[in-house]
């Protein structure tokens, strides 16, 4: 059995930053593994631990810098990794959901997995659409926002639990091969051990270009474009008081009286 996990490197912005053109200046960014993808990795590794002969493969779309992120997935138990990138992708004006899904679909066709796991959304764009778009591309059944998974490997069925609006829980059987987008809380992602980090350095990490995948440049064309980047104006400012609880309580009471929230 093969489980393919899609992962993404996301940027965290410092509290104080500057905008350069249509992006935030890279000096104010730090990069890490997408939170929701961490849960997808853990779910795949748990499947491998509970089932014989499971190959866990991770794939990301990103520059060389992203290798640190995908090696973190290897350190947590994935067997090998694929990074998709070349000059054409780097030069694309905007890599939208359809473009990402098309690139990942080429990997799915190449790897032929039984199950594809993806974080339900990314911490930067929060579209929540890539996994579903990928399923549409490859013709797999799918389920989104999965918070519990019971996998029948021999029967080829994934019983998935999803929390809907109002706290209602839905249980659905999905035939494999399938794409599942994983919600946070489905498990407790493990920390990468020092031993795992060392082992990750020797695990296979393959870099695939558009030519390697056999896809055309036109999949990078998008009807979407970033036209402006700005920091929105704050409608109100926050007031922060320093000092002991007694001192700050007095200051807060005075502030609320001045605002007419409480009577004097």
Steps between C-alpha positions, in 0.01 A plus 500: 500500500615853427392820677587832337500808724500849351681755716562872473754743636324806642637835616448661839517880508666693781287750692687789339564469127543687174332439166719481192304526175230233498640299789627528855875555515664161555699639795183490707399144412580165657400173336362180645288195424131581459317418824221293340748302288672393821182314598483339155860377536427354842190322370701344216780389733249345740348306210848373413563398861172309522509339154760280332687615190393866479706755308451860616599757238484877550486761225534877506505777242773745591853634452815346643430672831195271542723192528547577869122483543453176311794338680312570821229269362769240434630543855151424632481169318431551129710273276585732212421843363441682172549873442343653188671814368677658205564843348158511333318449830721757672421749224124446513311815594270315740472127573129452563307197626441358151871520414603333825239229455619432145863468614404270787278297266807425287670363812194290585498351151871422532483354852160326475420523874215322675435801722584871478497705820512879505459762770151647486647846431824696510588756762583769244224500235236291685320405178417148614465396138819333377420149624151500351627646171766229488236229543302649213813500283582134555144368527532373858224495757559753775397623843587835654555612860560148632546482878504121539604228257437126517672333207411153371803427282385160373147623429624819336272721708575802716236575762534872567351715774432868432369767736235711332334824606321490832726227636340230282735212419474329163641152434556410134662206322734600219643245259873514438692631320384822659612848602431602860560847641599472865375725779704598803425295811475167318819393679796639692789569259828361629817699544786414269763321709871566458533149361216565255657828389832326433329219309304753292824629348558166329142432387424553130391850395429527129463833317252496210468769230213564262685301234551210740127497572406537134275802556470811284581856599139605449399339829681789669274758339245645739204739471597627846766759574628686803444868426584666830648430842438729795455496875135581582435797723404419855156622601606517863818470701563254779594631842747293700574560868808377682526440872347292774141370482392764751656784299365384165154435648484861618613631163246277320218622723594862431517430126155336497349790695649750255347302211161496670497121535460508878364762733734704719 
